[in-house]
Amino acid sequence: MPCGLGASWNASLLQSVGAVIAAEVRSSGSDRGFSPEINVATDPRFGRTEENFGEDPAHVSAMGAAMALGLQGSAGGPS
């Protein structure tokens, strides 16, 4: 779950997770995958707060950027 990954505060871990997801998606023959939810959790009534990395905009942006880099690869495309 993204909230658990965000709680790690480990951007390199999220980049590795994204890279593994990208490799698994490519190995299955697909070219589509789910992107990370980078919405900042500000209202617990939203009901889907577990799908984002946290409540701090700087933290969410760092975790989201790391996950996106892992999914896309360092060149911005499939690796």
N, C-alpha and C positions, 0 to 999 in steps of 0.2 A: 504494500500500500504506500502511496506517495507520502502520507503523513508520517509513516515510520521511517521512510528513506530520508525525509526532511529532518526528522529528529536526530539523525546520525550526524548532521552538520559536516558531512564528508563529501565534498564536491567530486573528488576523484572517484569515489565509490559510485556515485550516480552516473558519472561518465562511463565507467566500466559496465554498469547495469544497462545503460543505453546501447553500448556497443554490442553486448550479448543479445539484447532484444533485436537489434538490427540484423545481426548474423543469423539468428533463428528465423526471422521473417524472410530474409533472402534465401535461406536454405529450403524453405517451404515453397519457393517459387512466387511469392507475393512481392509486390512493390509498394504495399500500403501498410501502415501501422498507426497506432494511437500515439498522438503527441502528448507531452506532459501538460497537465492543467496548471497554468501559471497565475491563476486568479488568487488574489490575497484573501484569505479567510477573515472576514470582518464581522460576519453576522452568523452566530451558531444556528439560527433558525433556517438558514439556507438548506440544511439537510444533506449537503454533499461536501461538507468541509473535510472529510477524510480523503478527498480526491486531490487536495492540493498540499503544498509543502509546508505551509505554516501561516502565521499572521504578520510577519515582518517583511515589508517589501524588499529590503536588501537581501534577506535570506532567501526569499522565494525566487528573486531574480537570479541569484547565484546558483541555486539548485536547478532551476529551470534551464539556465544556460548550459550547465554541465550535462544535464540529461539530453538536451537538444544536440550538443556537440557529439555526445556518444552515439546518438541515433543517426546523425548525418555524416559522421566522420570528420576528420580535420580539414578536408578539402571542400566540405559543404555538400557532399554527395555520397553515395554508397561507396564503401571501401572494399 
